[in-house]
Amino acid sequence: MSIILTAVLTLLVLALIFGAVLGYAAVRFRVEGDPIVEQINALLPQTQCGQCGHPGCKPYAEAIANGAPINKCPPGGETTIQALADLLDVEPLPLDGEHGEEKPPMVAYIREAECIGCTKCIQACPVDAILGAARQMHTVIVSECTGCDLCLEPCPVDCIDMLPLPVTTQNWRWDLPRPVTGSARGGAA
């Protein structure tokens, strides 16, 4: 029994020592990121779609911080371009049509009866929004899908459709409020 107790205590002490060393190293050798890159990245839609010509939103944020145009993100659209222009104090530009067009929010839908379970769409999805296994039915997690279209091209049986995002209480948006010009009593509201 004492051998087991000694082994457990030895492993516990080693774990505490290594944990302390790793904790110290994490604090001592921390690499600070560029705060402007973090602010730009927070404004981007995080679809990781690559339509801007970069492999994801963080590399595009780094490119913008280094002077790249702010108008290459179709999923973000005019709203994101305006927010980036405000942050960087530059003139907003119209969306660059070469990288796509602004569309309403879309979500992938897999026609499960036609799916052959090849897993190519799973491998292409940058946010892991598709569930499935080899030779099994695949399905999309709607709340995770960013609508980037990257799963469409690799599908060999063309069983994936992009449909408008269903309206729920979480994503429902009212039209902009209209100013009230008067009331029933004839005065200003």
N, C-alpha and C positions, 0 to 999 in steps of 0.2 A: 504494500500500500504506500509505503514511503517513496518508492521509485515513481509511482504515478503522481503523487503530490509534488515531488521535486520537479518532474517534467512539466506539470501544469504551471507551477510557480515560475520556472525558468522561461517558459513561453510567455507568460504574463508580463514578466519583467522586460523581456526582449520587445514585446509589443508596445509597452509603455515607452521604452527608450526610442524605438524607431518612430513611434507616433510623435514624440516630442521633437525629434530631429526633423521630421518632415514638416511639422507645424512651424518650427523656427525657419526652415528653408523657404516655406511658402510666404512667410511674412518678409523675411530678409531679402529674397531674390525676386520679389513680385515685379512684374513688368507692367508699368502703367500704360494704358491705352490712350490714344488721342481722344480727348473729350469731344471734339467736334465730330469725329467719326462716329462716336457713340450716339450723339444727338441726331446726326443724319440717319444713321441706321434705325433709330427709334421712329423716325418719320416714314421710312419705307414700309411697304405692306407685308414684308416677310413671306412672300410667296415662293422665293428661291427658284423662280421659273427660268431665269437666264435670258429672258426676252430683251434685256438691256445690253446683252453682249458680255456680261460678266457671269461667273458661275453661281452667284447668289447675291443677296442683298448686302451683306457685309463687304464683299469686294467692291460692289458698286458704290457703297458709302465711302470707302477709302479712295476710290477713283474721283468721286465728286469732291472730296476734301483736297485732292491734288489738282483740281481744276477741270475735271470732266463735265460735260453738259448735264444739267439737272432734268432734262426732258426725255429721258429714254426708258421710263418705267410705265408701260401701258396699264398694269394692274392698279397702280397708284393713281393714274390719271391726273387731271388738272388740279385736283385737291392737293395731291402730294407735291406736284410741281410748285404750286403757290406756297405751301408750307416750307418747302426747301428754299424758295426764293426769299421768303421772309426771314428764315434762319440765317441764310448766307448773305443777306442784303444785296441781292442781285436782281436783275430784271427777270420776271417769269417768262418762259418761252413756251410756245405751243408744243404739244406732244409731238415727238419725232415719229412720223408715220412709217419710217423705215423699220422701226422696232415693234410695230403693231398699233392697234387702235384701242381706245378706251371702250370697254364693254361692261355691261352690267355683271354683277357677281355671278359666276358660273360654278357648277359642281359636276364632277364626273359621275356618270351612271353606267354601271356594267350590266349588260343584258346577260344575266346569269345562265340562262338556258343555252346560250351560244358560247359561253366562255369555256375554253379547253384547258384552263389551268396551267398555262405555260409560264407564269410568273414574270413575264417581261414587263408588264405594267407595274408590278410591285418594285422591280429593280429600277424602273425609270422615275418613280415617284420620289421627289426630293423631301417630302414631309411625312413619309410612311402613312399615308391616308388610305392605303389599300390593304385589306386583309385577305389572306388566302394561302394555299399551299399547292405544291406541284400536283397537277391533275385533279385539283379540287376547285370548287366554285370560289370565285373572288367577289368581294364586295367593297364598297367605298364607305369610309367613315365620313359622313357629310360634314360634321363639325370640324374635321381636320383638313378636308380638301380645300386647296387654295385656288382651284380652277386654272392651273397653269398650262394645261393641255399637253404636258410632257408624256402622259401615259397613252395618248392617242396613237402616235406614230409607231411605237414598237408592237402594238397589238396585231398579231397575224390574221385574226379573224374579224377585225373591225367591229368588235362588240361593245365598244365604249362610246357613249354619247356625252356631250357637254350640254347640260340643261341649266336653265336659270335657277339660281339658288332659291329654294322654297322660302316664302315669307313666313317668319315666325316672330314671336314677341321679342326675341333677342336681336333680330336684324331688321325689323320693320322701321322704316324711316318716314316721317311726316314730310310733306313738302315744306319748303321754307315758310315760316309764318309771314302772313301779309300784314302790313301796317294797317291799323284801324284809323280810318279817316274821319269817322264821326259815329255818333251813337243814335239810337232811336229817339233820344230827347233833343237831337239837333245840335248838340255841342260836341266838343272833342272828347274822346274817350280817355 
